[in-house]
Amino acid sequence: MNETKPRAARIDRDWKVLCQDIGVRLAGTDGEEWAARYIHDEFEKTGCENCHMETFPCRSRRKTEVHVEADLGKGWQEVESAAVTGSSSTGGTVEGEVVWLEMPEHAPLLEPDSLSDRIAIIFGALPEVVEHHVRLVKSRPLAVVHVDHRLPFDWAKNDGTYPLWVKKHGFPPTVTVPFRDAWSWRMTDRMRLRVQMEMEMLEGESQNVVAEIPGSDPDRGVMLIGAHHDSQAGNVGADDNASGVVAILELARMLQARDFRRTIRLVSFGTEEQLSVGSARYVTDHRDELEHIDLMINFDSIASPLGHHQLFCSGGEDLANYTVDLLRGNGLHVQLKREAVPFADHFPFTVYEVPSLWFFRENFPGGRWQHHSVHDNLDNVSTSVLMDVVSAVCGLVEDAAMRGDLPFVCGLDPSIREKTLLFAKTLYELPE
């Protein structure tokens, strides 16, 4: 029997398994593997074909200890802190005066060994340009304390490094602290910090989970729908990205009994939180198949109760117009974004000119207020919002999968080509 609407009970069950029964799903850990096996089993229950897991090596965070203490002239006081996954350890407690860096504008001020006896506090983004990162590494700070300017709250967020930069250039010991604490620190003329950050990163194994709904016409291409099942440290990732996994599982159930001309492939990627390692591995392993993928649809963080549905489109104007019109006809109104974004699983596909769509729901300027924190839990996601997305995208997939010729040209939007290739080279080192 054809499923015409998403079902709240199934969605809530999937969310509960991922976020309550399993919990934190760090790359290369039992939690991530448990999630992958659950997804695989659910794909099989729907009747999907070619259900399998493709494993790959990853770096896996294990034992972590973090302490940050501040002395503002009234004695040492510990503040909440979190380790940045993949950065180096301090090798004990380090203590020093601080230097404030407002990034990226202060990056040119960094000189070799200029911070060798001090602790750097970075306000803004951690370096996103490799030259800035190299300057920071060569300045040799005792430690780096990151204050995310997007999140003016009283808790510390979790975050990760770029694996390629760790491998090629190293990464100083880096922790995060709450915005509100850093605000009070900046009001003083002189202060000292103590930082201890010990992290064990081991070789591990992650997995991409794959399933298919075969199309009737082998000459037609493939529509690939993806999400990621790993989470950041310190939270169960109900929105980022159990919401995406729940969405592709529900789509599998709704689409399974239909007759399509195109094959629909569903993939849940591992190790996304270390810069889309699983997605990059997938496109590398399946390079010869990419020209047959007509469209990649990625779900990542789509279920905030309050927010704006955003659609990031890497294809041309014809794909953008086709998608926005179909979504609107199915009751979903989106903000269209035409820009290169390397921080989600659609990006490695974009590099190889697979037209891609990333569905995201913003609830705070630049992202989500609960980003990578303990607040990314089941209390802060909406079943009804997710059902709206699933229902609308199901209509989009049905229309495209039934067509002979698609109403858009495959390829990369020329306006984002240069930036896309720069990100691919400096952040991913994907093969040409």
C-alpha positions as CSV (number, residue, x, y, z in Angstrom):
1,M,0.0,0.0,0.0
2,N,1.3,3.4,-0.9
3,E,2.1,5.8,1.9
4,T,0.8,9.2,1.1
5,K,1.7,11.1,4.3
6,P,4.5,10.9,6.9
7,R,3.5,9.4,10.2
8,A,4.2,11.1,13.5
9,A,4.4,7.9,15.5
10,R,7.2,6.4,13.3
11,I,9.1,9.7,13.3
12,D,9.0,10.0,17.1
13,R,10.1,6.4,17.5
14,D,13.1,6.9,15.2
15,W,14.1,10.1,17.1
16,K,13.8,8.3,20.4
17,V,16.0,5.4,19.3
18,L,18.7,7.7,18.0
19,C,18.7,10.3,20.8
20,Q,17.5,8.4,23.9
21,D,18.3,4.8,23.4
22,I,21.7,5.4,21.6
23,G,22.5,9.0,22.6
24,V,25.8,10.7,21.6
25,R,27.1,9.2,18.3
26,L,30.7,10.3,17.9
27,A,32.5,9.1,14.8
28,G,34.1,5.7,15.2
29,T,32.4,4.8,18.4
30,D,29.9,2.2,19.4
31,G,27.1,4.9,19.4
32,E,27.7,5.7,15.7
33,E,27.8,2.1,14.7
34,W,24.6,1.3,16.7
35,A,22.9,4.2,14.8
36,A,24.2,2.9,11.5
37,R,22.9,-0.6,12.2
38,Y,19.5,0.7,13.2
39,I,19.3,2.7,9.9
40,H,20.3,-0.3,7.9
41,D,17.7,-2.5,9.6
42,E,15.0,0.1,9.0
43,F,15.9,0.3,5.4
44,E,15.5,-3.4,5.1
45,K,12.1,-3.4,6.8
46,T,10.8,-1.0,4.2
47,G,11.7,-3.4,1.4
48,C,14.5,-1.3,0.0
49,E,17.1,-3.2,-2.0
50,N,20.9,-3.4,-2.0
51,C,20.9,-2.4,1.7
52,H,24.5,-2.4,2.9
53,M,27.2,-0.5,4.9
54,E,30.4,0.8,3.4
55,T,33.0,1.2,6.1
56,F,36.0,3.6,6.1
57,P,38.7,4.6,8.5
58,C,38.2,7.7,10.7
59,R,39.7,9.5,13.6
60,S,37.7,8.8,16.8
61,R,37.6,10.9,19.9
62,R,37.8,9.0,23.1
63,K,39.1,10.1,26.5
64,T,38.8,13.9,27.0
65,E,39.5,16.1,30.0
66,V,39.1,19.9,29.8
67,H,39.6,22.6,32.5
68,V,39.8,26.4,32.0
69,E,40.4,28.7,35.0
70,A,40.5,32.5,34.9
71,D,42.2,34.9,37.3
72,L,40.8,38.4,37.0
73,G,42.6,39.6,40.2
74,K,40.4,37.9,42.7
75,G,41.8,34.3,42.5
76,W,41.3,31.5,40.1
77,Q,37.8,30.5,39.1
78,E,36.9,27.6,36.8
79,V,34.5,28.3,33.9
80,E,32.6,25.9,31.7
81,S,34.6,24.7,28.7
82,A,34.6,22.1,25.9
83,A,37.4,20.6,23.8
84,V,37.6,21.1,20.0
85,T,37.7,17.6,18.6
86,G,41.0,16.8,16.8
87,S,43.1,19.6,18.2
88,S,46.3,18.7,20.1
89,S,46.6,18.3,23.9
90,T,48.3,20.7,26.3
91,G,50.3,18.0,28.0
92,G,49.3,19.2,31.4
93,T,48.1,22.6,32.6
94,V,49.4,25.7,30.9
95,E,49.2,29.2,32.3
96,G,49.8,32.5,30.8
97,E,48.6,36.0,30.0
98,V,46.0,36.3,27.2
99,V,46.1,38.0,23.9
100,W,42.8,38.9,22.3
101,L,42.4,38.1,18.6
102,E,39.5,39.4,16.6
103,M,39.4,37.1,13.6
104,P,39.9,37.2,10.7
105,E,41.1,40.8,10.8
106,H,43.9,40.2,13.4
107,A,45.4,37.2,11.5
108,P,48.0,39.3,9.7
109,L,49.4,40.3,13.2
110,L,50.5,36.8,14.0
111,E,54.2,36.2,13.7
112,P,56.3,33.0,14.3
113,D,56.7,32.3,18.1
114,S,54.9,35.5,19.0
115,L,52.4,33.7,21.3
116,S,54.8,31.1,22.7
117,D,54.2,32.2,26.3
118,R,50.6,33.4,26.0
119,I,47.1,32.0,25.6
120,A,45.1,33.3,22.6
121,I,41.5,34.1,22.9
122,I,39.9,34.1,19.4
123,F,36.6,36.1,19.1
124,G,34.8,35.2,15.8
125,A,35.4,32.2,13.7
126,L,38.3,29.9,14.0
127,P,40.5,30.4,10.9
128,E,38.7,29.4,7.7
129,V,41.5,30.4,5.4
130,V,44.5,28.1,5.4
131,E,47.0,30.9,5.5
132,H,45.5,32.3,8.7
133,H,45.5,28.9,10.3
134,V,49.2,28.4,9.4
135,R,50.0,31.8,10.9
136,L,48.2,30.8,14.1
137,V,50.0,27.4,14.4
138,K,53.4,29.1,13.8
139,S,52.7,31.7,16.5
140,R,52.8,28.7,19.0
141,P,50.2,29.8,21.6
142,L,50.1,27.7,24.8
143,A,46.5,27.2,24.0
144,V,43.6,28.7,22.0
145,V,40.3,29.7,23.6
146,H,37.5,30.1,21.1
147,V,34.5,32.4,21.6
148,D,31.9,32.0,18.9
149,H,30.5,35.4,18.1
150,R,27.3,33.8,16.7
151,L,26.3,32.3,20.1
152,P,26.0,35.0,22.9
153,F,25.0,32.5,25.6
154,D,26.3,31.2,28.9
155,W,27.3,27.7,27.7
156,A,30.2,26.3,25.8
157,K,29.6,24.8,22.4
158,N,31.4,21.7,21.0
159,D,33.2,21.8,17.7
160,G,35.7,20.1,15.5
161,T,38.8,20.7,13.4
162,Y,39.5,20.2,9.7
163,P,41.2,16.8,9.4
164,L,43.3,17.9,6.4
165,W,44.7,20.9,8.4
166,V,45.5,18.7,11.4
167,K,47.4,16.3,9.2
168,K,49.3,19.0,7.1
169,H,49.8,21.8,9.6
170,G,48.9,20.7,13.1
171,F,46.3,22.3,15.3
172,P,47.1,24.0,18.6
173,P,45.2,22.9,21.8
174,T,41.8,24.5,21.4
175,V,38.9,24.8,23.7
176,T,35.6,26.8,23.8
177,V,34.1,28.9,26.6
178,P,30.8,30.6,26.9
179,F,30.4,34.0,25.3
180,R,29.1,35.5,28.5
181,D,32.3,34.6,30.4
182,A,34.5,36.0,27.7
183,W,32.4,39.2,27.8
184,S,33.2,39.7,31.5
185,W,36.9,38.9,30.9
186,R,37.2,41.6,28.2
187,M,36.1,44.2,30.7
188,T,39.3,43.7,32.7
189,D,42.7,45.3,31.9
190,R,44.8,42.3,32.9
191,M,44.0,38.6,33.4
192,R,45.6,35.2,33.3
193,L,44.2,31.9,32.2
194,R,45.0,28.3,33.0
195,V,44.0,25.7,30.4
196,Q,44.3,21.9,30.5
197,M,43.0,20.0,27.5
198,E,43.8,16.3,27.1
199,M,42.2,14.4,24.3
200,E,42.8,10.9,22.9
201,M,42.2,10.5,19.2
202,L,42.3,6.9,18.0
203,E,42.1,5.2,14.6
204,G,38.5,4.1,14.2
205,E,36.0,2.9,11.7
206,S,32.9,4.7,10.4
207,Q,30.3,3.8,7.9
208,N,28.0,5.0,5.2
209,V,24.6,3.2,5.1
210,V,23.2,2.7,1.6
211,A,19.8,1.5,0.3
212,E,18.0,1.7,-3.0
213,I,14.5,1.8,-4.5
214,P,15.3,0.6,-8.1
215,G,13.8,2.5,-11.0
216,S,12.2,0.9,-14.0
217,D,14.4,2.6,-16.6
218,P,18.1,1.8,-16.3
219,D,19.0,4.5,-18.8
220,R,17.7,7.1,-16.4
221,G,19.9,8.4,-13.6
222,V,19.9,8.2,-9.9
223,M,18.4,10.5,-7.3
224,L,20.5,10.4,-4.1
225,I,19.0,11.5,-0.8
226,G,21.3,11.8,2.2
227,A,21.8,12.8,5.8
228,H,24.4,12.0,8.5
229,H,24.0,9.9,11.6
230,D,27.0,11.0,13.7
231,S,26.7,13.8,16.3
232,Q,29.1,16.2,17.9
233,A,30.5,15.6,21.4
234,G,28.4,16.5,24.4
235,N,25.0,16.3,22.8
236,V,22.6,13.8,21.2
237,G,22.2,15.9,18.0
238,A,18.4,15.7,17.8
239,D,18.3,18.4,15.1
240,D,22.0,18.0,14.0
241,N,21.4,15.5,12.6
242,A,19.0,12.9,13.9
243,S,16.3,15.1,12.1
244,G,17.9,14.3,8.7
245,V,18.2,10.6,9.4
246,V,14.5,10.5,10.6
247,A,13.6,12.3,7.4
248,I,15.3,9.8,5.0
249,L,13.9,6.8,6.9
250,E,10.4,8.2,6.6
251,L,10.9,9.0,2.9
252,A,12.1,5.4,2.4
253,R,8.8,4.1,3.8
254,M,6.7,6.6,1.8
255,L,8.5,6.0,-1.5
256,Q,9.1,2.3,-1.4
257,A,5.9,1.0,-3.0
258,R,5.9,3.5,-5.9
259,D,7.0,2.8,-9.5
260,F,9.7,5.3,-10.6
261,R,11.7,5.6,-13.8
262,R,14.8,6.7,-11.8
263,T,16.5,4.8,-9.0
264,I,16.3,6.5,-5.6
265,R,19.4,5.9,-3.5
266,L,19.3,6.7,0.2
267,V,22.6,7.2,2.1
268,S,23.2,8.0,5.7
269,F,26.8,9.3,6.0
270,G,29.2,8.8,9.0
271,T,31.8,11.3,10.3
272,E,30.1,14.4,9.0
273,E,31.1,16.4,12.1
274,Q,34.7,16.2,11.1
275,L,34.0,18.0,7.8
276,S,31.9,15.5,5.8
277,V,34.5,12.7,5.9
278,G,31.9,10.0,5.0
279,S,30.4,12.0,2.1
280,A,33.9,12.8,0.7
281,R,34.8,9.1,1.0
282,Y,31.6,8.2,-0.8
283,V,32.2,10.4,-3.8
284,T,35.8,9.2,-4.0
285,D,34.8,5.5,-3.9
286,H,32.0,6.0,-6.4
287,R,33.7,8.5,-8.7
288,D,32.8,6.6,-11.8
289,E,29.1,6.7,-10.9
290,L,28.7,10.4,-10.2
291,E,27.9,11.3,-13.8
292,H,24.7,9.2,-13.4
293,I,23.5,11.0,-10.3
294,D,21.0,13.5,-11.5
295,L,20.4,15.2,-8.1
296,M,21.7,15.0,-4.6
297,I,19.3,16.1,-1.8
298,N,20.8,16.6,1.7
299,F,18.9,17.0,5.0
300,D,20.9,18.5,7.8
301,S,19.2,20.3,10.8
302,I,15.7,20.7,9.5
303,A,13.4,20.5,12.5
304,S,13.6,23.6,14.7
305,P,10.1,24.5,16.0
306,L,10.7,28.2,15.2
307,G,12.8,29.2,12.2
308,H,13.2,29.7,8.5
309,H,13.4,26.8,6.0
310,Q,16.4,27.4,3.8
311,L,17.3,25.7,0.6
312,F,21.0,25.9,-0.6
313,C,21.1,25.1,-4.3
314,S,24.4,24.4,-6.1
315,G,22.8,23.9,-9.5
316,G,21.7,26.4,-12.0
317,E,18.7,28.8,-12.0
318,D,16.5,26.2,-13.7
319,L,17.0,23.7,-10.8
320,A,16.4,26.4,-8.3
321,N,13.1,27.5,-9.9
322,Y,11.9,24.0,-10.5
323,T,12.5,23.1,-6.8
324,V,11.1,26.2,-5.2
325,D,8.0,26.0,-7.3
326,L,7.4,22.3,-6.5
327,L,8.0,22.8,-2.8
328,R,5.6,25.8,-2.7
329,G,3.0,23.7,-4.5
330,N,3.4,21.1,-1.7
331,G,3.1,23.7,1.0
332,L,6.7,24.4,1.9
333,H,8.0,27.9,1.5
334,V,11.8,28.3,1.6
335,Q,14.5,30.9,1.5
336,L,16.6,30.2,-1.5
337,K,20.4,30.4,-1.1
338,R,22.8,30.3,-4.0
339,E,26.3,30.0,-2.4
340,A,29.1,27.6,-1.9
341,V,28.9,26.0,1.6
342,P,31.6,23.4,2.4
343,F,30.2,22.4,5.8
344,A,27.6,19.8,4.9
345,D,27.4,16.5,3.1
346,H,26.2,17.9,-0.2
347,F,29.5,19.7,-0.8
348,P,31.7,16.8,-2.0
349,F,29.0,16.0,-4.6
350,T,28.9,19.7,-5.7
351,V,32.7,19.6,-6.3
352,Y,32.1,17.0,-9.0
353,E,29.2,18.9,-10.5
354,V,26.4,16.8,-9.2
355,P,23.5,19.3,-8.8
356,S,22.8,19.4,-5.0
357,L,20.1,20.7,-2.7
358,W,20.7,21.2,1.1
359,F,17.6,21.6,3.3
360,F,18.4,23.5,6.6
361,R,16.3,25.4,9.1
362,E,17.8,28.5,10.6
363,N,16.5,29.8,13.9
364,F,19.3,32.2,14.8
365,P,21.4,34.6,12.7
366,G,23.9,32.3,10.8
367,G,22.6,29.0,12.2
368,R,20.8,27.6,15.2
369,W,21.0,28.8,18.8
370,Q,21.3,25.3,20.2
371,H,24.3,24.6,17.8
372,H,26.5,21.8,19.1
373,S,25.4,22.2,22.7
374,V,23.5,20.1,25.2
375,H,20.4,22.0,24.1
376,D,20.3,20.1,20.8
377,N,17.9,17.6,22.3
378,L,14.4,16.2,21.8
379,D,12.8,19.1,23.6
380,N,14.0,21.5,20.9
381,V,12.8,19.8,17.7
382,S,9.3,19.6,16.1
383,T,7.7,16.6,14.7
384,S,5.2,18.6,12.7
385,V,7.9,20.8,11.2
386,L,9.8,17.7,10.1
387,M,6.6,16.2,8.6
388,D,6.1,19.3,6.5
389,V,9.6,19.0,5.1
390,V,9.3,15.3,4.4
391,S,5.9,15.7,2.8
392,A,7.0,18.5,0.4
393,V,10.3,16.8,-0.5
394,C,8.4,13.5,-1.2
395,G,6.4,15.4,-3.8
396,L,9.6,16.8,-5.3
397,V,11.2,13.3,-5.5
398,E,8.1,11.7,-7.0
399,D,8.0,14.3,-9.7
400,A,11.6,14.2,-10.7
401,A,11.9,10.4,-10.4
402,M,8.9,9.9,-12.8
403,R,10.2,12.2,-15.5
404,G,11.9,11.3,-18.7
405,D,14.0,14.4,-19.2
406,L,14.6,16.6,-16.2
407,P,13.6,20.3,-16.3
408,F,17.1,21.3,-15.3
409,V,20.7,20.9,-16.5
410,C,23.1,18.9,-14.5
411,G,26.1,20.7,-13.3
412,L,27.5,23.4,-11.0
413,D,26.2,27.0,-10.9
414,P,29.0,28.9,-12.6
415,S,28.7,31.7,-10.0
416,I,30.0,29.5,-7.2
417,R,32.4,27.4,-9.2
418,E,35.6,29.3,-8.2
419,K,34.8,29.3,-4.5
420,T,33.7,25.7,-4.6
421,L,37.0,24.5,-6.1
422,L,39.0,26.6,-3.7
423,F,37.2,25.0,-0.7
424,A,37.7,21.6,-2.3
425,K,41.4,22.1,-2.5
426,T,42.1,23.8,0.8
427,L,39.6,22.0,3.1
428,Y,39.2,18.6,1.5
429,E,42.0,17.9,-0.9
430,L,39.6,15.9,-3.1
431,P,41.2,14.4,-6.2
432,E,40.6,16.1,-9.5
